[in-house]
């Protein structure tokens, strides 16, 4: 309450002194403009870093936006994987029922466009700088274009046609124009050009950078741009281009699977050879609230957590018992409430005295039981990692030629890391391989912002999610093509009526 009291005091002071005409003339101590803000290399670095920061949030006090929590509400809660037992906006998404007034839909949209705005501003102002070399300038611009591409990929996955803003719109703004959304193909054309530029300019890593003082892991790289372009080609069903681009990432020879799935997601493992592009955190100086949102309720070790984003028991039980990934959940524990938290033996069963049947199960992916137990945590979020590259190439190869030996081997590399049951060529067809790939992507990449886009790309969103809802006694709600995209947020439609929600789920 102290923060709000302080704001009220300031507000009262403003009202009091606004009546004193002698104090109406402002005294300007300094003025920050485009002419004096982009003069040095340090200025350019600060602008670039501000765009990376938008992947998380504007400050430690708000580091649960976009890729460090809220984006998962749209990508995973709305599928067979994610579950939230709370009511309101997340509960609506978890039931696969939403409307244009949903606050999480609006927040994700807003935060993504904030990143795009920062990137456009940096591109516009760094482009004419003379205090940096041409190579440094190209490096900065390539980083910004990559980050903008990440944002537009997420926007078009979620909303399809969206308003396309670039640095040209910042240079010549028209604040009264109600811009209509651009077709997805137009957005993708920009992204392909930007990512090809980034591939040509960005380094493999920053060990020899003359811009950054250390090997700044977590920055955009050649491999990251290649991976994102491969994923764009997958979405377009350009299978040969996707296969070739994924192969180029593999052929870089710098990425490999981490030895264990559990170790990959330990809080101390901020960066490793499987990471291609990640949002990095530090619990002490640059933390997030992943542990708060994903940690288990009433747990004796990870105390005071919310289990806000959890996993459905239905999805958890789809793992084979031999699969190490099945061990990455808080399936049963004695809570601080003196109740045994566990799964119900049957749907709708009544718990006996001393037992709490959990409606969902918390994952250790962002709640390391051996990590820090502070309010802010240091968990990283992998936006792009090597396992995804292997599965992406396998998917493209299967669409081109069916279950080839290479495609099967690529999937089995991912499975073998977790001691999961391997695929065998016997009885595998292109269709059954496709189903196996979709299932494997779910098991491997849940709560990494991939599930909904995967289901839609495979043409299985309605089938898989409605089947899950039916199995769990809920109402199957998904209708395609209506639910391929989310409705534009109501507050944005109010500002710009050209964002037409007609035909979309309201």
N, C-alpha and C positions, 0 to 999 in steps of 0.2 A: 504493500500500500504506500510505501514511502515514495516510490517513483511517481505515482499518480497525484499524491499530495503536492509534490514539487511542481508538477505541471500545472496544477490548479493555482499555486502561488504565482507562477509566472504569468498565467492568464489574467489573474486579478491585477497584477502590476501593469500589464499592457492596457487593461481597461482604465485603470486609474490615471496613467500618464497620457493616454490618448486624448484626455480632455484639456491637457496643458499645451496650448498652441506653441509655446516657446520650445517644446521638444519635438516638434513635428519634422524638422529638417534632419534627415539621417546623416551621420558622419561615416564616410567610407574609408576604411583602413586599408583595404586591398581589393583587387578585382581580378578574378580568375577567368580568363577568356581562352578561346582557341588559339589566339596569337601568343599567349605566354604559358600555355599549359603543355604544349608539345614541342619543347625546345631541345631536350637532351635524350640520350639513350635511356636514362633512368625514368624519364617521363613516359617513354614508350613502354618500358617494362611494366610500370605501374598500371598503365591502361590495359595491357595484355593480361596481367595477373587479375585484374578486376573482372575480366570475362570468365576466367577459370573459376573465380570465387562464386560466380552465379550458378555453377553446378551444385553448390551446397546451399548457400544463403548469404545474405549481406553481412552477417556478423555472427559471432559465437552465440549470441542470444536468439538467433533465428536460423540455426543450422539444421533445419529439418525440412527444407524445401527442395523441390525438384529431385535430383538424383540421390539425396541422402535421407529419404523416407517417402515423401508424399507422392512421388511418381509411381511408386509400387501400388498405390491404391487403384490406379487406372490399369496398370499392366498385369497385376496378379490377383487382386481382390475380386476382379470381375471375371474370374475363370474358375476352373475346377481345383485350383491350387490354393488360393488365398481364402482366408476366412477372418471375419471380425465379428465378435459377439456383442459389440457396442451398437447402440442405436445411432440415429442421425446419419450424416453423410457417409461415413465408412460402412455402416450397416446396410445402407441402401445399395451401395456398390457390391457388398458381399452377397446380397440377395440377388444380384444381377438385375437390379431394378434401379433406375436413376431417372433424373430429369434435368432440365437445363439450369435449375436453381441449385444443384448440388455444389457445395462449397469446395470440395476437393477437386472436382472437374475445373471449376473456375480458378482455383489457386495454381494448379499445374499449368494451365493455359497462360496465366499471368506471369509466372516465374520463367517459363520458357521464352516468352517474348521479351522479358527483361534481359535475358542473356543475349538475344538477337539484337536488341537495341544497343547494348554495350559493345557488342562485336562490330556492328555497323559504324558506331561512333569512332571506335578505335581504327577501323579500316580507313574511314574518311580522313581522320586527322594524322595518322601515321604516314599515309601515302605521300603527302607533299613535304615531309620532313627532310631537311638537308644536313642535320647534325649526325646522322647515322649513315653507314655505308649502304650501298644497294643490296648487298647480301643480307645485312641485318634487317633491312626493311622487308625484303622478300620473306625472310624467316618469320617476322612478326605477322605479316599479312597472311601467310600460310597457316599459322596457328589459329588466327581469328576465323579464317574461312572453314577450317576443320571444326572448330567449336560451333560455328553457326550451322554447319551441316549436321552435327549431332542434334542440335535443337530442332532443325526443320525435319529431320527424320522422325523424331519423337512426335512433333506436331502432326505430320501427315499420317503417321501410324494411328494416332488417336482421332483426328478430326478430318482427315482427307484433304479436300480443298481448303486452303488457309490463305490469309492475307500475306502476300510476299513482299517483305520490306528488305531493302538492301541499303548500302551506303549512299546510293543515288537519291533515295527518298529522304535521307538525313540532310543531304546537301541542298535539296530543293523541297522543303516541307510544305505541305498544304494541309493545314489543320482542320479545314472544313470539309474536305472530300471524304465521302463515305466509300472507301475502297472496297470493291467486291473481292471475294476470295479467288485465288488463282487455282486453276486445275492442278491436280497432283503432278501431271506430266511436266508442267512448266516449272514447278518447284524442283522436281527431280533433275531437270535439265541444268538448273543452276548448281545443284549439289554435285552432279557428275563433273562439271567443269571445275568447281572449287576443289573437289577431292583429287582430281587428276593433277591440278596445280600443286596441291599439298604433297602428293606423292613425289612429284619432281623436285620439290624444294626442301621438304622437311628431312632432318637427319634420321638415321637409324636410332641413335641415342645422343645424349648431350655430353659425352665424355670429352669431346674436343671443341666444345662451343666457345666462341669468343664473346658471347652475350651473357651467358649465365655462368656463375662462378663455380658451380658444382654440376655433377651429372643429375640434372633436375628430372628425376623419374616422376611420372605423372603428367608430363607435358605431351602435347601432340607430337607424334613421330610418323615416319614413313609407314611403318607397320600398322599404326592405328588408322591412318588414312586408307591404306589398302583394305584393311578389315572392314571398315565402314562402307567402302565402295562395294566390296563383295556382298555385304548384307543388303545393300540397295539393289544390286543386280538380282539377288535372290527374291526380293520382294516383287521385282518386275518379271520374275520367271525367265530371266535371261540366263539360262542354266550354264551355257558354255562360258560366258563372261564371268559368272560367279565362280565356277570351278577354277578357271584360270587365275582369277585374282586371289582366291584362297590359296592356290598353289604357290603364288608369288610370296605370300606371307610365310608359308611353310619353308620355302626355299631361302628365306633370309637367314635361317639357321640360328636365330637368336632366342627363339621361344621354345619352351618345352613344358609338359605337364608337371605340376608340383607333385612330389612323391605321394602325398596323401591328401584326400579331400578335406579332412578335418584340419590339417595343418595349413591348407590354403587359406582358410577363413579365420585362423587365430588372429586375435587383435594385434599381436606382436608382429605378424607377418604383413607389414605394410606394403611391401613390394617384393616380387619375385619374378622368376623367368616365365611364369605363365601370364603375368599381367601384360596387357597390351595398352590399355588406357583405363585409368582408374581415378576415382575421386579419393584423395588421400586425407587422412585426419590425424590429429594428435590430441590425446585426451587432455593434455595440460594447456596447450596454447591455441588449438584449432579444432576442437572436438565437435562431435555431432550428437544427435539423440537417437541413434539407431538402437542402442541397448534399451533405452526407455520404451521404444515402440515395439520392439521384437521380444524383449525379455519376458520370462514366464511370471505369471501372477503368484504372489505369496510364496516365492521360492526362498529357501533358507540361506542361499549363498548370494544370488543376484536379487537383492531385496528392492522393494518399492518400484517394480517394473509393471508395465501395463498390459502386455500381451495384446497389443492393439492390432498388429498385423501378425496373424498366425497362419497355420497350415491346416487344411481340412484333414480329418481322420481318414476320409475316403482316399485322398491322395497319399497320405503316409502309408496306408496299408497296401498300396500298389507296388511298393518296393519289395524285392525278394529279401528274405531274412539274411542272406549271405552278403548283401550289399552294404558296404561301409557307410554309405550315405544315409541309410536308415537309422544309423546310430546318432545322427546329428539332430536329435529332437529330445525335448524334455517330456518323455512319455509318462513317467511316474515318479513322484517324489512326495515326501512328507512336508507339507507346507507350514509356514509360520502360523497359520490359522489352525494348526493341529489336525488338519484333514489330509487324508491321502488323496493326492490328485492323480487321476488316471483316466483311461478311456472307458466308456461304458461298454459292457459286454454285448449289448444289443441296442438298436435305435430306440430311444425313448425310455430306456430302463431307469428305474428309480434307485438312487444311490442309498446304500445302507448307512447306518450311523457311523460317523467317523470317516466317510468317503465323499469325495467330490468328483463327479464325472465331468471332466472338462469338455466343453463344446468344440474345442479345437486344440491343436498341439503347437507349442512354441518351438521355433527352430533355433539352433545354435549358430546359424550362419552369421548372424549379427549380434549374438549374445553369447560370447565365449565365457563358459563357466570358470575358466582359469584366468580371465582377463581382469581389467580394472573394474571396480564396482563403484564408480563415480557417476555423477549425474551426466556429465559429458564423457563420451567414450572416443577411442581412437580407431574404430573399425573403418577400414577402407571399403569402398564400393567399386566392384569391377564392372565397368561399362562394356569393355571389350576384353576378352581373354582367350587364350589359345584353344581351350577345349571347344569353344564356339566355332573357331576356324575349322577345326577338324570335322565337326559335325556339319558345318555349312558346306564344305567340299563334298562330303559324303552324300548330302542331300542333292546337290547339283549333279553329281555323277549318277546317282540312282535315277534321276529324272531323264538324264541323257541316255543311259545304257542299262538301267536296271541294277540289281545288286551285284556289282562287280566285286572282284576280290579286293581291290583297293578300297572301295566304299565300305565294305564289311570290316576291313582292317582298321580304317579310320575310326569307326564307331567302337570297335573293340579296344582300341587304345584308351578311349575314355572310360569304358566299362572296366578294363583291367585295373586301372588306378584304384577303383573302389571295390575290387574283387567281386563285381557283379557277374551274373551269368552271361557268357559271351554269345554273340550271334554265330550261328553255323549256316553255311550255304544251303544245306539240305532244306528243301521246301520253302525257301525264300523266293518270293516273287517281287516285282516292282511295287505292287500294292502293299504286301506285308512288310517289305523293307521300309516303305514310306511310313507305315504305322509304327514300326519299331523306332524309326528316327524321331518321330514326334514324341513318342513316349520317353525316349532317351533324353531329348532336349528338356522335357519337363523335369525328369529326375535330376539332371545335372544343373540346370539353369534356373530353377524356381527362385522367385524373388530376386531376379537380376534384370528385371524389366523386359523380359522376352516372351512370356507365356502367351499373352493375348495376341500379339503380332504373329507368333508362330502358328497358333490355332487358325487364325484368319488366312495366313499364307497357305496353309495346308488344306484350306477349305473345310475345316472341322470344328469351327467355333460353336455353331449351333448343336451339332451332334454330340460333341464331348461335354459341353457345359450343361445342356439339357438332360443328358443321361445322368450326370452327376447330381443335378438337382432332383431328378426323379428318384434316384437311389437313396437319397437322404431325406425323402419325404417332403420336398419343397416343390414349388410350382415351376415347371419349365417355362422360362420367360423369353429365351433368345429367339429372335426372328431375323433371318437374313433376307435381303441385304439391309434391312432397317438398322440393325445393330452393328454393322461393320464399323461405323464411326459414332463417337459420342456427339451429343448436341453441343452446339456452340454455347458457351456460358451465357446465361440470361443477362448478366450485367453488360456483356459485350454486345449482345444483340440490341439492347436498349440504346447503346451508343451508335451502333452501326447496323441499321436494318438490313443491309445487304448480306449479313450473316444469317441466311434463311434456314431455319430449322424444320421447315416443312418436309415431311417424309422421314425425319430422324426421330429417334426415341426422345420424347419430351420430358 
